[in-house]
Amino acid sequence: MASHPSPDAVLSALKVVVDPDLRRDIVSLGFVKNLAVANGRVSFTIELTTPACPVKDQLRDQAVAAVRALAGVSDVDVQMTASVRSVSAPETGRPPLPGVKNVIAVGAGKGGVGKTTVAVNLALALAKCGGRVGILDGDIYGPNVPMMLGLHQTQLITDGKQIVPAEKHGVQVVSMGFLTQDDAAVIWRGPMLHGAIQQFFRDVAWSNLDYLIVDMPPGTGDVALSLSQTVPVAGAVLVTTPQKVSLADTRRAVRMYQKLNIPPIGVVENMSYYACSNCHHEAEIFGHGGGESLAAEMGLPFLGRLPIYQPIREGSDTGVPLVIAEPGSPAGRSFLSVAERVAAQVSIAAHKAVEANKGKIPLIQVR
């Protein structure tokens, strides 16, 4: 009669499975949960740090193969789950945002690079992967998030204590556009902007979010400063086009976020090439490789290239973003890839924060 492996033997076998982002095995990372061994049948859960992990199928297959190789194993059952960690640490001096694990700014050095399009589709892609996501329209002067999500007539309500976010496609949404007429101009000085940003963070009933995407105004102005002073921020995604003028402004934006102690998560090159929806020819009308070169020059991750593609513009105008309208298209998959890389960088930062704080005051966890 064949002997069956012990739980310790299973855990030892699973140490060959390494998370490629965190560069440690899933056992030492504490990813293996609910391990059970009975009559040759082994079952366990692998709890990753993000539902948007691009290699989760690979990790599951490696785990199954490692355990099946043990003598006496007749069946292996693996469940894949995720629990997003918070990057925020207590020494930032800013209290964590209730109901939100990670605040991610999406910014750009100049206008017209498609920053809001990237922010909206990034939020929707993270939600499609299984994350709990919100989007805060921080562009007070030009709040376009409601239009892109088809929320033109939405008005915010309160629960008696806090503002209740609107919701679309499973994403919680707050925007200045919900508080003004479509053609109304917001003419505010810095202190009023700061007050609005604080209210949108602290007086909104954000509910159990893994990621809160903040669509920043272009440039290096008051809103970024207010953001840095109001809440701990996991990092900033910088959007550029391949053009030299955009790259120069993006370089300034990177330096600004660094000065504000908001770590740049990486660079996205938008409008990287024109993708013809009829013949599928790709033309690099704004140049080639500028965003990737900038990321390498500044020591930042390059998060991906996004095309000029007519349905992206059409989806933004009609309130049905591309990630919803054409998730399986090449452009839709590009947005998904960017979302996975952003989530990976947040997971890496959270892991580093945990490692740095071992033996110190425990990290504050938002539940």
N, C-alpha and C positions, 0 to 999 in steps of 0.2 A: 504494500500500500504506500503510495507516494506521499511524502510529507509536504505540508503546505508552508509557504513563507511566513515569517513573523512580520508584524508591522514595522519593526526596525529594519528588516531586510528590504521591505518595500521602499522605505524612506531612503535607505542607502542607495538603492537602484535609481531613485528619482533624482539624485544629486548630479546625474549627467545632463539633466535638462537645465539649460542656462537661459535666463532672460537676456536677449541680445542688447537691450537698452540699459538695463541695470547692471549687467555683466556679473551676475551672481546666480547660483543655482536656486531653483524654486523652493527647495527645502529650507535653506538658510535664510531666504527672504520671507519665509512664513506663508508662502502661497498655498501650501498643501493643507487642506482642511478635511475634517470628517472622514478620516481614513478608517476603513473597516475591512477585515479579512475573515472570510468564512467559507470553509470547504472549497478552497481553491479560487473563490470569487473575490476579487479585490475591487473595492469602490472608494473613490475619494473625489474631492472637489479641488479645482485649481482656481484660486481667487486672485485675479490680476488687478493691477492698479488703475486700469481704465478699460471700459467696454470697447473703446476704439483701438484696441491693440491690433496692429496689422499682422502679427505672427501668432495669434492665438490658436489657429488651427494647427500650425506647425508645432507649437508647444504641446498641444494635446496629443498629436500623433507621436511625438518623441516620448511623451510620458507613457502612452499605451505600449509602445514598442519596448521601452526599458523594463516595464513590469511584466509584460508577457514573456520576456526572456528568462524570468526566474523559474526555477524548478517548482512544479506543483501548482502553477497558476493556470486555471482553466478559462477564466473570463476576467475582463477588465472593464469597469464602468467609470468614466470620467465625466464630471459635470464642470462646465466652464462658467464662472461668474466673475464679477468685478466689483471692487469697492475703491472708488477714487479717493486718494489721499489729498490732504490740504498742504499747500506749500507754506502757508502762513506760519510764522514763528513769533513767539511773544516778544522777542527783543526788537521787533520793528517799531514798537511804541504806539502802534495803531491797533485798536481792538478789532478782532475779526468781525466780518459782516455776518449777522445772524442769518442762518438759512443758506449760506453760500460757502462752498469749500474753496473755490479758486476764482479770482477775478482776472480776466485776460483782456488787456487793451488791444484794440486793432487800430493802428495809427499809420499816418503817412506824412512825409515831409512837405508835400504839396497837394493841392486839390486836383481832381480829375483823373486819378489813377485807379478808380474803382474800389476804393477802400470800403464803402458801405456794402457794395455788392459782395466783396470778400467776407466782410463781417457777418452778413445775413446768411450766406451759404455755408460759412464755417459753422455757425450756430446750428443750422439745420442738419448739417452732416454729422456733427457730434451727437445730436439728438437721434438721428437715424441709426447710429451705432449703438444706441442704448443709454447714452448719457442723459442726465437731467440738466437742462440748459435754459438759461435766460439770456436776453439781450437788452442792454440799456443803451438807448440812443443818446450818446453824450455830445452829439453835434447840435448844440442848442440853437445856433443860427440857421442851420440847414438840416432839420430833422426829416430824413428821407426814409427811415426804417418803416414807418407805417405804410407808405406807398408801396414799398417793395414786398411787404407781407400782405397787402390787400386789406389793410385795416384803416381805410380812409375815414370812416364815420365813427370810429371808436372813441368813447369817452371813458376816462378812468373813474372808478368808484372807490369808496373806502369801506372798510369793515367796522367803522366806528373808531378805529385806532390808527390804522395804516392804510396806505394806498394799495389797492389790489391790482396786480399786473394784469394786463390783457393777455390772451393766449392765442397762438396760431401754430398749427402743425406741431403741437406738443411743446412749444417754446414759450416761456413767459416773457412779456414785452412791456417796457415802459419807455415813453418818448415825450419830449416837449411837444411834438406834433399832435398829441392827444389833447393838449391844453390850449392850442391856438387855432385860429382859422387857417385854411390852407395857404392863403396869400398874405397872412399877417407877418410883419417883420418884427423880430425880437431885437430890441435895441437896448442892450444892457452893458453896464460896466462890470469890471472884474468881480467886485464883492457880490453882486447879484448872481453872477454865474456860479460863484463858489457856493452860495446858499442853495441854488437849484441842484447842483451836483450832490451836495450833502443830503438834501431831501430825497433825491432819487435813490440814494444808497440806503440811508438810515430810516426813512419813513415809508419804505415799500415792503410789503409782506412777501419777500422772496421766499419761495417754498422749496427747501431741500434740494438746492442746486449743486451739481458737481462743478459746473462751469458757468460763470456769468461773463458773457462777451460784451465789452464796452466799445461801441462804435465812436471813435474819437473824432473831433474836428481836425482838419488838416493843419499842418504847421506845428509850431512849438509855443503855444500860448497858454492862457490861463487855465483851461480845462485840465490839461495834463498836470499842472501844478496842484490844482484842487484835488485831482484824483490821488496824487501821491500823498497828500496831507490828510485824506479822509479815510482810506481803507488800505490794508495790506494788499498788494497786487502781485499775483504770481508771475506776471511778465507781460511783455508787449510783442505783438506780431507786427512787423513793419511791411507795408505794401508799397511796392515800387513798380515802375515800368522799366523797360530796358534803356530808355533814353538817358543821355548824360545829365540833362537838367533834373530829371527825377532822381537819379542816383545821387547827385550832389545834395539835394534836399533830404533824401533818405538818410544820408550819412549824418547830417545835422540832427535829424530826429533820433537816430540811434544814440548820439552823444547826449541829447536832452534826457532821454529815458535813463541812461546810465547815471547822469548827474542827480536825477530824482530818485535814485535807488530802486528803479523799476527795471529788472533784468530783461534785456531783449531776448525773446524766445527764438526769433529767427526772421528770415526775410522771405517774402512771397513775391515772385515776379508775375504781375498781372499784365494782360495784353501782350503776352510774350510772343505770340504769333497769331496770324489770322487763319482760322480754320474754316474753309469753305464748306457750307452745309450741303452743297450739291456734289462737288467733285472731290471733296475732302483734301484738297491741296492745302498745304501749310506755307504761308509767306511771312517772313519775319520783318514786318514793315517798320517796326520801331527799333530794330537792331537785334543783336543776339548776345545772350549770356551776361548782360550787365548785372542783373540781380544776383546771379550765382557768383560772379567775380567780386561784387561788393561784400557778399556774405563771407567769402573766403578771406578777403582783405581785412575785415573787421573781426574775424574769428567767431562768426555766428553760424548756426545751422541754416542751410538753404532748404526751405520748406516745400518748394515746388514751383512749377510754371503753370500759369492759367492762360487759356487762349482768348483772343477776340472771337466770339462765336455769336452769331445773330440771336439764337434763342436765349442767351444770357441776358441780352438787352431787352428782348421781348418779355421775358419772365419778370424782370425788374419793373417794367412799365405796367404789366397787368396784375402784379401782386402774386405771381406764382413762380418763385425762384427756381433756378435750374435744378437744384438738388431735389426738388419736389417734382418738377415737370419731366426731367430727363435724367434720373439718377444713374442709369446704365450707359449713358453716352460717354464718349471719351472725355468731354469737358466735365461731366458730372463725376466721373471717376477721379479726375484731377482734383476736384474740390474735396472728395472723400480722402484722397491721399494726403492732401494738406492737413485735413482735420486729424488724421491718424498721427502725422508727424508732430503736430502741435500737442496732442494729448500725450505723446511719448515724451516730449520735452518737459511737460508739466510733471509727469510721473518721475522723470529723472531728477528734477529739482526737488520734488517732495522727498524722494529717497535720500538725496544729499542733505536736506534739512534734518531728517531723522538721524542720519549718521553723525552730523555735526553736533546734534544736541543730545547724544547719548551721554548719560551721566549728568546732564544739566536739567533745567526745568523742562518737564514734558511739553511737547507741542500741544497747543490747544486744538482739539478736534471739533469741527462743526458737524452736528448730526441733524 
